[in-house]
Amino acid sequence: MTAITASMVKELRDRTGLAMMECKKALTEANGDIELAIDNLRKSGQAKAAKKAGNIAADGAITIVQEGNKAILVEVNCQTDFVAKDENFSNFSKAVATAALAAGETDAAKIAELKLADDQTVEEARIALVQKIGENIQVRRAKIVEGENLAIYKHGLKIGVVVSYTGDADTGKGIAMHVAAFNPVAVNAEAVPADLIAKEKEIAEAKALESGKPANIVEKMVSGSVDKYLNEVALDRQMYVIDNDKKVADVLKATGTTVANFVRFEVGEGIEKKAELSFAEEVAAAQAAAK
């Protein structure tokens, strides 16, 4: 049996980034063969990643990388805010965003196959990170924005915005901040998706008909409700976050600025999170399991 020395443990730790005790255990199982230990750790890492894949990853961070007139937003998910702030997680997210932008790729499955600077694929790096951190980590989505001018705004780790615009730079930055705060769905009313308007109209009609008003009044009520909805979700109709006395459209006109499009990512949008049990529910569940 080969004696496991401190220098062997240090070398394996430097090469894998894993905890000292885990490195020592891996070397013991591999009888001091560092390359075999690394292979075994990679295999166990894949197993760990497979087990962790069932855990809901609804936390994480939005990473934005810009190169010239292109920028990419990437959402990488993990399970806790603690890991989202971890340097290893941040470095992985930035490396993924950089590789995806260079390749012009936004499909998560195809991003997984891209090579990173260290010659690992994104998927290989993800598995290694799962093994190291111990949480499910997933590259969820990406979007590339192009334009003559790009304004980027991040609100902490959780919200990221890129605005494509022409005109005044300060206004562009202000609009990016506004989009982060007010979450519009389109640049103007004409660009609001038809299915969203139809859904809002259906809800408004149901409420109006319950009032028992005449048909002509119901029609006006529905029209008013839809118009109110458009005021809430169309960027140009919203009250400007920096000056609440003005609409965004007024600010754009006054500064000669035009917004071509924007993308806003918020961590966990659309992910169904597992409901947390209260302490009393946890106790009841434990008692039930013990019977």
C-alpha positions as CSV (number, residue, x, y, z in Angstrom):
1,M,0.0,0.0,0.0
2,T,1.5,3.3,-1.1
3,A,1.9,5.9,1.7
4,I,-0.2,9.0,1.0
5,T,2.0,12.1,1.6
6,A,0.9,15.7,2.3
7,S,2.5,16.8,-1.0
8,M,0.4,14.2,-2.9
9,V,-2.8,15.5,-1.2
10,K,-1.8,19.1,-2.0
11,E,-1.1,18.3,-5.7
12,L,-4.5,16.6,-6.0
13,R,-6.2,19.5,-4.2
14,D,-4.5,22.1,-6.5
15,R,-5.6,20.2,-9.6
16,T,-9.2,19.5,-8.5
17,G,-10.0,22.3,-6.0
18,L,-11.6,19.7,-3.7
19,A,-11.4,19.5,0.1
20,M,-8.3,18.0,1.6
21,M,-10.0,15.0,3.2
22,E,-11.8,14.2,0.0
23,C,-8.5,14.3,-1.8
24,K,-6.8,12.1,0.7
25,K,-9.7,9.6,0.5
26,A,-9.5,9.5,-3.3
27,L,-5.7,8.9,-3.2
28,T,-6.1,6.1,-0.7
29,E,-8.7,4.4,-2.8
30,A,-6.4,4.8,-5.9
31,N,-3.3,3.6,-3.9
32,G,-1.5,6.8,-4.4
33,D,-2.1,7.0,-8.2
34,I,-3.0,10.7,-8.7
35,E,-4.2,10.3,-12.3
36,L,-6.4,7.4,-11.3
37,A,-7.7,9.4,-8.4
38,I,-8.7,12.2,-10.7
39,D,-10.5,9.8,-13.1
40,N,-12.4,8.3,-10.1
41,L,-13.3,11.7,-8.8
42,R,-14.6,12.7,-12.3
43,K,-16.7,9.6,-12.4
44,S,-18.1,10.2,-8.9
45,G,-18.6,13.8,-9.9
46,Q,-20.9,12.7,-12.7
47,A,-22.8,10.5,-10.3
48,K,-23.1,13.3,-7.9
49,A,-24.3,15.6,-10.6
50,A,-26.9,13.1,-11.7
51,K,-28.2,12.8,-8.1
52,K,-28.3,16.6,-7.7
53,A,-30.1,17.1,-11.0
54,G,-33.4,16.3,-9.2
55,N,-33.0,19.2,-6.8
56,I,-34.8,22.4,-7.8
57,A,-32.3,25.1,-8.8
58,A,-34.3,28.3,-8.6
59,D,-31.6,30.6,-7.3
60,G,-28.5,31.7,-9.2
61,A,-27.3,34.8,-11.1
62,I,-27.7,36.7,-14.3
63,T,-24.3,37.2,-16.1
64,I,-23.9,39.8,-18.9
65,V,-20.9,39.9,-21.2
66,Q,-20.4,42.4,-24.0
67,E,-18.2,42.4,-27.0
68,G,-18.5,45.3,-29.4
69,N,-22.1,45.8,-30.5
70,K,-23.2,42.4,-29.0
71,A,-24.0,41.4,-25.5
72,I,-25.3,38.2,-24.0
73,L,-27.4,37.6,-20.9
74,V,-27.0,34.1,-19.3
75,E,-29.0,32.7,-16.4
76,V,-27.1,30.0,-14.4
77,N,-29.1,28.5,-11.6
78,C,-28.1,26.9,-8.3
79,Q,-30.1,26.0,-5.2
80,T,-29.1,28.8,-2.7
81,D,-28.1,32.4,-2.6
82,F,-24.9,31.5,-0.8
83,V,-23.6,29.5,-3.8
84,A,-24.8,32.2,-6.2
85,K,-22.3,34.6,-4.5
86,D,-19.5,32.0,-4.6
87,E,-16.5,33.0,-6.7
88,N,-16.3,29.6,-8.3
89,F,-19.9,29.9,-9.4
90,S,-19.3,33.4,-10.7
91,N,-16.3,32.4,-12.7
92,F,-18.1,29.5,-14.2
93,S,-21.1,31.7,-15.2
94,K,-18.8,34.3,-16.8
95,A,-16.8,31.6,-18.7
96,V,-20.1,30.2,-20.0
97,A,-21.4,33.6,-21.1
98,T,-18.0,34.4,-22.8
99,A,-18.0,31.1,-24.7
100,A,-21.7,31.4,-25.7
101,L,-21.2,35.0,-27.0
102,A,-18.1,34.0,-29.0
103,A,-20.0,31.1,-30.6
104,G,-23.2,33.1,-31.1
105,E,-25.1,30.3,-29.3
106,T,-28.2,30.7,-27.1
107,D,-29.5,27.2,-26.9
108,A,-28.7,25.7,-23.5
109,A,-28.2,22.2,-24.8
110,K,-25.7,23.4,-27.4
111,I,-24.0,25.7,-25.0
112,A,-23.3,22.6,-22.8
113,E,-21.1,21.3,-25.7
114,L,-19.0,24.5,-26.1
115,K,-15.3,24.4,-25.1
116,L,-14.1,26.8,-22.4
117,A,-10.7,28.4,-22.3
118,D,-9.3,25.5,-20.3
119,D,-10.4,23.1,-23.0
120,Q,-13.2,21.6,-20.9
121,T,-16.7,21.6,-22.3
122,V,-19.3,23.6,-20.4
123,E,-20.9,20.4,-19.3
124,E,-17.7,19.0,-18.0
125,A,-17.0,22.2,-16.0
126,R,-20.6,22.1,-14.7
127,I,-20.2,18.6,-13.4
128,A,-16.9,19.4,-11.7
129,L,-18.6,22.4,-10.1
130,V,-21.5,20.4,-8.8
131,Q,-19.0,18.0,-7.3
132,K,-17.0,20.8,-5.7
133,I,-20.0,22.9,-4.4
134,G,-22.5,20.2,-3.7
135,E,-25.6,21.8,-5.3
136,N,-27.5,21.3,-8.6
137,I,-26.2,23.8,-11.1
138,Q,-27.8,24.4,-14.5
139,V,-27.3,26.7,-17.4
140,R,-30.9,27.7,-18.0
141,R,-31.1,30.2,-20.8
142,A,-29.2,32.8,-22.8
143,K,-30.1,35.7,-25.1
144,I,-28.0,37.8,-27.4
145,V,-28.8,41.5,-28.0
146,E,-27.2,43.5,-30.9
147,G,-27.4,47.2,-31.6
148,E,-25.7,50.4,-32.5
149,N,-25.5,51.2,-28.8
150,L,-26.1,48.9,-25.8
151,A,-26.9,50.0,-22.3
152,I,-26.4,47.4,-19.6
153,Y,-27.8,47.4,-16.1
154,K,-27.6,44.8,-13.3
155,H,-29.5,44.9,-10.1
156,G,-27.4,42.7,-7.8
157,L,-27.1,39.2,-9.1
158,K,-30.8,38.6,-9.8
159,I,-31.8,41.0,-12.5
160,G,-30.0,41.9,-15.7
161,V,-31.0,44.1,-18.6
162,V,-29.6,45.0,-22.0
163,V,-31.1,47.8,-24.0
164,S,-30.4,48.4,-27.7
165,Y,-30.9,52.1,-28.5
166,T,-29.8,55.0,-30.6
167,G,-29.3,58.5,-29.3
168,D,-28.4,59.8,-25.8
169,A,-26.1,57.5,-23.7
170,D,-27.4,58.8,-20.3
171,T,-31.0,58.1,-21.4
172,G,-30.0,54.7,-22.6
173,K,-28.6,53.9,-19.2
174,G,-31.7,55.3,-17.5
175,I,-34.0,53.2,-19.7
176,A,-32.0,50.1,-18.7
177,M,-32.5,50.9,-15.1
178,H,-36.2,51.6,-15.7
179,V,-36.7,48.2,-17.5
180,A,-35.1,46.5,-14.5
181,A,-37.5,48.2,-12.1
182,F,-40.8,48.2,-14.1
183,N,-40.4,45.0,-16.2
184,P,-42.2,46.1,-19.4
185,V,-43.1,43.4,-21.9
186,A,-42.5,45.4,-25.1
187,V,-41.1,48.7,-26.3
188,N,-44.6,50.0,-27.2
189,A,-48.3,49.0,-27.2
190,E,-48.1,47.8,-30.8
191,A,-45.4,45.3,-29.9
192,V,-47.2,43.8,-26.9
193,P,-47.9,40.1,-27.9
194,A,-51.4,39.5,-29.2
195,D,-51.9,36.6,-26.9
196,L,-51.3,38.7,-23.8
197,I,-53.8,41.3,-25.0
198,A,-56.4,38.7,-25.8
199,K,-56.0,37.2,-22.3
200,E,-56.4,40.6,-20.7
201,K,-59.4,41.3,-22.8
202,E,-61.0,38.0,-21.8
203,I,-60.5,38.7,-18.1
204,A,-61.9,42.2,-18.6
205,E,-65.0,41.0,-20.4
206,A,-65.7,38.4,-17.7
207,K,-65.6,41.1,-15.0
208,A,-67.6,43.6,-17.1
209,L,-70.4,41.1,-17.8
210,E,-70.7,40.4,-14.1
211,S,-71.7,44.0,-13.6
212,G,-74.9,43.5,-15.6
213,K,-74.3,46.7,-17.5
214,P,-75.6,47.2,-21.1
215,A,-73.5,45.9,-24.0
216,N,-72.3,49.3,-25.0
217,I,-71.1,50.1,-21.5
218,V,-69.5,46.7,-21.2
219,E,-67.5,47.4,-24.4
220,K,-66.3,50.7,-23.0
221,M,-65.3,49.0,-19.8
222,V,-63.3,46.3,-21.6
223,S,-61.6,48.9,-23.8
224,G,-60.7,50.9,-20.8
225,S,-59.3,47.9,-19.0
226,V,-57.2,46.8,-22.0
227,D,-55.9,50.4,-22.4
228,K,-54.9,50.5,-18.7
229,Y,-53.1,47.2,-19.1
230,L,-51.1,48.5,-22.0
231,N,-50.2,51.6,-20.0
232,E,-48.7,49.2,-17.4
233,V,-46.7,46.9,-19.7
234,A,-45.7,49.0,-22.7
235,L,-42.3,50.7,-22.0
236,D,-43.2,54.0,-23.7
237,R,-46.4,54.4,-21.8
238,Q,-44.9,53.8,-18.3
239,M,-44.0,56.6,-16.0
240,Y,-40.2,57.1,-16.1
241,V,-38.4,55.6,-13.0
242,I,-36.0,58.6,-12.7
243,D,-38.7,61.3,-13.2
244,N,-42.2,60.1,-12.2
245,D,-43.8,63.2,-13.7
246,K,-42.9,62.1,-17.2
247,K,-43.7,59.1,-19.4
248,V,-40.9,57.2,-21.0
249,A,-42.1,58.3,-24.4
250,D,-41.7,62.0,-23.3
251,V,-38.1,61.4,-22.2
252,L,-37.2,59.5,-25.4
253,K,-38.6,62.3,-27.5
254,A,-36.9,65.1,-25.5
255,T,-33.5,63.5,-25.8
256,G,-33.8,62.2,-29.3
257,T,-33.4,58.6,-28.2
258,T,-35.0,55.5,-29.8
259,V,-35.2,52.1,-28.1
260,A,-34.9,49.3,-30.7
261,N,-35.4,46.4,-28.2
262,F,-34.5,45.2,-24.8
263,V,-34.0,41.9,-22.9
264,R,-34.6,41.6,-19.1
265,F,-33.7,38.4,-17.3
266,E,-34.6,37.8,-13.6
267,V,-33.4,34.7,-11.8
268,G,-36.0,32.0,-11.3
269,E,-38.7,33.4,-13.6
270,G,-41.1,30.7,-14.4
271,I,-39.4,28.1,-12.2
272,E,-41.8,26.3,-9.9
273,K,-40.2,26.4,-6.5
274,K,-40.6,23.7,-3.9
275,A,-42.8,24.9,-1.1
276,E,-40.9,25.1,2.2
277,L,-42.4,23.2,5.1
278,S,-43.1,25.0,8.4
279,F,-41.4,23.7,11.5
280,A,-44.7,22.1,12.7
281,E,-45.1,20.4,9.3
282,E,-41.5,19.1,9.4
283,V,-42.1,17.6,12.9
284,A,-45.4,16.1,11.7
285,A,-43.7,14.6,8.6
286,A,-40.9,13.2,10.8
287,Q,-43.4,11.6,13.1
288,A,-45.3,10.1,10.2
289,A,-42.2,8.7,8.7
290,A,-41.2,7.1,12.0
291,K,-44.5,5.1,12.3
